[in-house]
Amino acid sequence: MMLKDELREKARKVCAIPETYKLEIEDYAEDGTRAVFIWNHPEEMDVGIWIELDENGKLVDFTKDEINPPLNAALLHVEELKQTALQFAESHYPGAVQEFEEEFVKKSDNQLRVSYIQKELNLPLPFTGFYITITEYGEIVRFHYDGSAENVVIPQHIEAEKKVRSEFLKEVKMNLKIANLEESIYENADNRPHLVYEPKLPFYRRRVDGLLNELSEEEEETKVPVYVKIPKMEAGSIPESLTELDGSMIKIREQDLDDAIGEVYRKQEAEPVISESDPSIIGFFNKRNENTVKLKRNKETGQLLGLYSFIERRGPLMMSEEECKEIAFQFLSGIFPDAHLYFQLDQSQMESDEDRVLFCFDLIHHDIPILFGTARINIDRTTGKVTHYLGADVDPDLIISINPDPAISEETAQKFFEQVFQIEKQWSKEYKDNEESYYQLVYSPVYPNLSGELRFIKAENGEMVVGKQF
């Protein structure tokens, strides 16, 4: 096991670190299995260099955020980029290119991704090998090493693919739901909610030997919702007034989150008390979060999308659940003046202890389940303040206009599904409590005629909604 000073010097040699960058995080695992170093850009908070080493100083993970390409940098051909990437891997793990097999070489935008992986029975073993990302002018910006699989279970018997596919399809269900089709997640999406059928398979994957005892999905205990309607609240309630945001708070950071804006507030006199000498990951986040309230807002409307308070204090109150519920009603109605028309409180999901009460409000539309249509509000019993809010991922105003009657039947949707559904043999990494992980050969769903995994079938026209591949 290397000493901390030796590990730090090893990390500095992985890539050229600009002199202006500050060593922000220097974290060592208590069991000595890894060390993490992060250097940050002096002005760009989200630009930096991440390096993770194992106890012997071997590079495990490396990320370097790009800013601007070098001036007059020559663009390299794909083969040159690939060879440069493999040389980097060999410099850290001699023989790795021969030990593993090429999985893919992909060019996208101004980068090339090279992946090598271990195979067994001519099938790739996930979480093995290594991958590298290199810019088109030859700079390594991403590297990750997983190494070799040690425990691969070779099946003694393999069930016929046709038979197993039939068993998959025998009990498949088409569940009618409303889902927000986000462009960042799905192909050909429009960021609007739609009435869809969601295929529900009896099991996600199946051991190739036909046994189900280890890989069958465990049935989660589902609570039957107990709904309570929200009363119509008087207009004029400002949701922020029910939180710890007040005149003593100042905005210390703001961040563009693509589709939203993140804001961080801290009391003027409440500077972090965490020691600047603590360079650990926990210390870093404590310094950034202590005594802060973080908000997420809609970029266009300013509507509150989420809130989390890191202020720890006990107030003089001891509010009842009913009193906290009234505050939650006011808060939600302050964000959505017509909350009483489409939200209902699910009392079966309510959680409480001596310090807080958590309420879950579900969007309801003609009794059709709405994916990620729950808003969660946490009230501090001792202060009466909202300390946590996570909004629904679906715009309630867009739900009301959805026709609840599907244009295609469940049977038709199932036929569409069967036309594209196939299975194939894959290695799956499995875990058991207090035991080493192992690899099991399974049959998994695939959709060879689609660009990715089938997620939904639109109930309005039968169009298939495919998840994007990342």
N, C-alpha and C positions, 0 to 999 in steps of 0.2 A: 504494500500500500504506500503510495507516494505522500509526501508531506504537502501541506497547503501551499507553501511557497513554490514547490516544484510544480504542483498542478497549475498554479496561476501562470507560471512562466510557460508551461506547455500550451495553455490556452492562448497566450499572446502570440504564439508562433503559428496558430492555425491560419490566420489571414492578416493582412495589413490593417492595423487599427489606427484610424486618424488620431493625431495628437490632441485634437480638440474634443474627442469623445471622452466622457467621464465613466469610470467604472462605477456603475450604479448598484449592481447586485453581485455579491460574492457569497454563494450559499453552498454549504457542505452538508450532505446527508449525515444524520446521527450515526447510522450504521457504517458510514464510510464507503458506500457503494457508488457515490457519484458527487460531482462538483459542478455547479452552474455559475457562469460568469455572464454579466450583461453590461455592455458599454452603450451609453446613450448619446445621441446627437445633442449638442449643446442647446439647440433652438427647437428642433423638431422632436416633440415628446414621443411620438410613435415610430421614430426611426432609430435603429440601433443594431447591435450585433449580439446574438445569443450563442453561447458555446457551452456544451455539456460534455464532461469527460467522465470516464469510469474511474475506479479506484487506482488503476494502473496508468492513468493519463491517456488512455485511448479515446479518440474522438467518437462520441455517440451521436451527438446532434449539433447542427450548426445552421444558423440563419443569419443572413446579412441583408438588411433592408436596402433596397436601391434608392438612390436619390437622383443623380444625373450620370449618364454615361461619360467615360473619360473623353476629353477633347480629342478630336481627330482619331478616335479609335476605329481600327479596321474591323469590319464585320467578317466573321469566319463562316466557312461552309459547315454544314451539318456534321460531316465526318470529322472535321477538325475539332469541332465542339465536343463531339462524343469522345474522341481520343483524349482531349484535355480533361474531361470529366473523369474518365477511367484512370488517368494518371493520378488524379487527386485521390481517388479511392485506393489505388495501389500504394500511394505514399503513406497512407494511414493503416492500411490492412494489406500487406503484401500477399499476393496469391488469391485475393478475393474475386478477381475477375474470372479466374479459372475455377474457383470453388463453386460459384453460382452461375446461373444461366440468364441470358438476356430475356427480360420480360417484355419491355417495349422501349422505343426511343420516339418521343413525341415532341414536335415543334409547335409552339403556340405563341402568338404575338412575338415578343422579342426574346423568348427563352426556349431552351431545350431541356426536356426532362428525360433522364436515363434511369432505368430501373432494372436491377438484376435480382433474381430470386432463386430460392432452392426449390427443386421439384422432386416429387416421389410418385411413382406410377405415371410419370409424364404429366403430372398435374401440379400447379404451383402451390406452395405452402405459404399462406398469408403470414405477414409479420416475420419474414425471413429476408436475408440478403441485405441490399442497400439501395438507396436511390439518391440521385444528384440532380440539381437544377443549375444550369449555367446560362449566363446571358449570351446574346448573339455576338458580343465582342470578347467573350472568353473569360468572364469573371464568375467564379463559383459563388452562388448566393444561397444554396440550400444543400445540406447533406444529412442523411440519417442512416444509421447502421443498426440492423436488427440481429444479424448473425445467423447461425445455423439452428435448425430444429433438432431437439434431442430426443423427443419422445413421440414417435410416429407409430400409430396402431394400424397395422396392415389387416384389413378385414379377411376373415376366413370364407365368407360367402357374400356374394353380391346379387341382390334381387334384380329382376328384369326391369329395365327402365319403363317399359310400357305399363307394367303392372303397378309400379309405384306412382306413375303419373295418374293412372285411373283412381288410385286411392286418394291422391291429393284432390282431385276434382269431385270425388263422390260427395264430399261434405262442404264444398266451398259455398260461402254465403255472399250475397250482394247486399250490403247494408246501405240503405238510403241515408245520406247525410248532406250537410251543407259545409263546404270547405272553401276557404279563401285561397285562390290560385295565385300565389306570389310568383312574380317573374324571376326572382332570384333562386327559386326552388324547382319550378316546373317549366318544361318546354311549352312554348306557345301559350303562355299565361297572360292574364290581363290585370292582375292585382285586384280582382273583384271576387266576391263569393258566388258560388254556383251550387246548384242541386246536383249531387253526384252519387254514383254507386261506388262504394269502397269494397273491393274484394277482400273477404276474410277467409283465409285458408285454415284448415283444421290444425296445421302445424307449419311452422316456418321452414323447417328442414327435416329430413328423415334419414336416419342411418341407412347406409346401403345394404346392411345385413338384415334390415327389416325390423330391428328392435327399436322400441320407442322409449324405454325406461329412462335413458340418460338425456336424450335430446328433445323429448316432447316438451312443449311449452307448458309451464306451470300456470294453472288457472289462478288469476288474481281474484281475491275476494272483492266483489263489487258491491258497493253500498247502494241501496235503492234511494233515489233522490226524494227528499221531502221538501217540496217547494212552498215558499211563502212569498206572496206578492209584495212588491215595493209600493208604499203609498206615494202619491204625487206630492212632491215637496214644493214649497214656495220658491219662486224664481229669485235669482240674485245671489245664491250661495257661491262663494269663491272657493274652490277646492283647496288652494294653497293655504287659505286662512285656517284650515283644519289640520295643518301639518306644523312642523317646527320651524318653517320658514317665516321669519319676521324681519323687522327693521335692523336687527343686530347681525343679520347674515349678509355676507357679500359674495358675489360670484368670483371664484378664483380660477375656474377653468371652463372652457367651452370646446366641444369637439363635434366635428361633422361626422355623423354615423350613416352616411349615404342617404337613407330614407328618413332620417330623424336627426335631431340635435341633442347632444348630451350636455348637461350643465351641472357644475359642482359648486355648492355653496358651503361656506364655513363662517362661524361666528368670528367677528373681527378680533376679539381678544383671545380666541381659543386656538392658539398655534399648537401644532403637534408636540406632545411631550415625549414621543418616542426618541430615543437617543440617535443622533446622526451617526454614531459609531456602529450602529447595527446594520450591516450590509446584507442581511439575509433577505430572502424573498418575502417572508412574513413581515420583517421589519420594513421593507420597502412599501408594501401595501398598507401597513399600519400608518406609516407617515403620510401616505396619500389620502387615506380614508378617515383618519381619526377626526371626530367632531365635524364631519361633513354630512350634507344631505345631497344626494344625487338625483337628478331628474332626467327624464327622457321625454322630448316633445316632438309632436308632428312638425316637420320642417315647414309646411305651408300654412297650417292653421294655428300652430302654437299649442294645440290641445295636449293635455298631459297624457302620456302613454305609460309612464312608469315612475316610481319613486322609491328610494331606499334611504333610510336614515341610519347613519353610523354614530349618532349621538347617544351615549349611554348615560341615562339619568333616571332616577325614580322621583316621581312627583308625590304630592301629598294626598292624592285621591285614591279611591278604591271603587272604581265604577263597576256596576253590574253589567251582565251580558246585554240586557235590554238597553241600557244607556249607551253602551258601545255600538249596538246595532243601529241606534238612531243616528249616531255620528257617521257610521258607514253609509246609511241611506243618504244623508246630506252630502257626503263627499261624492258618491257616485252620481247623484243627481246634479251636483255642481259641474261635473264633467259632461254628463249627458242629461240635459233638462227633461227629456222624455224617457228616462231610464225605466219608469214604471210601465212603459208600453212594451218593452222587449226584454228586460232583465227580471229574473226571479232569484230570491235567496234560497240556496240549497242548504237546509239546516243539517242534513246528514253529513256534510263536509266541514261543519264548523268545528274549530279546535280552540281550546282555551286553557289557560293556567292562571296562576295568581297575578301574572304581570301583563298578559295580553290576550286578545281574542282575534282569531282569524275567521273572516267571512268569505264565502265563495258565491259569486253571483253568476248564474248561467244565462246566456242568451237563449231565448225560447222563441221558436217560430213553427207554429202548427205541430208541436211535439216532435219535430225533426231534430236529431242531435246535430250540434254545430261543433265541428272540430276546432279546438283551441278557442272556444267561445266563452271562456270563463274569466271573469275579473276577480282578483283576490285583493282583499283589503285587511290590513292588520292594524288594530287599535291598541294603544298602550293604555291599560286600565288605570295607571297611576297619574297619567298626564291628560288623557282624553284626546291625544293626538294620533293622527295617522302616521305610522312609521314605515309602512311598506304598502306599495300598490303596484300590482302587475295587471295591466289592462288586457282585455280580450284582443286576439289577433285579427278579429273581424270587425269591420265598421258596422255598428248596429243600424245606422240609417240605410245601409245598402241591403240589409237582411229583409226589411219589410216588403220590398218590391219583388222578392223571389216567389215565383209560382211554386207552391208546394206539391203540385201534381206532376209527376214525372211523365215525359212524353214517350219514353220507352219503358217497357215492363222489366221487372227483375229477371224474368226468363230470357228476354232478348239480351240484356246486359251480360248474363252468364254465358250465352252463346258467343258473344263478342269476345269475352274473356278466354273461353276455351280455344278460340281460333289462334290466339297469340301465346298462350301459356305452354311452356315446356319445362323440363327439368334436366339438370346435368350434374355429374359427379364433381364435387369440390371438397377440398380439405377444409375442415373447420377447427379452429383452436378452441379447446374446451378447458374449463377450470372446475376444480372441486375444492371445497373448503379444506384448508390445511394440507393440500396435496399439490404436487407439481402439475403444471399444465401439460396437455397432450393434444395430439392431432387425431381427429376422427374423420373418416371418409363418409360424406353425406350426399344425399340428393337435395339440391336447392332449386327453387324456382328461377327460371330465366325467361327472357322475352327476346329471342334472337332476331325477330323482325322489327323490333322497336329500337330506338336510340338509347333507351335506358329502362329502368324498372317501371312497370305499369302501376300507377298509384290510384287512379280513379277512372271511371267511365261516366262522362257527363250524361245525366238523366234527361237533359233537354234535347240532345241530338245524337247520343251514342259516341261522341268523339272521345278518344283515349287521351288521358292526361299522363304524361311520362315525367318522371323525376330526372332532373339534370344530373349528369355525372361530374364529380369533382375530383 
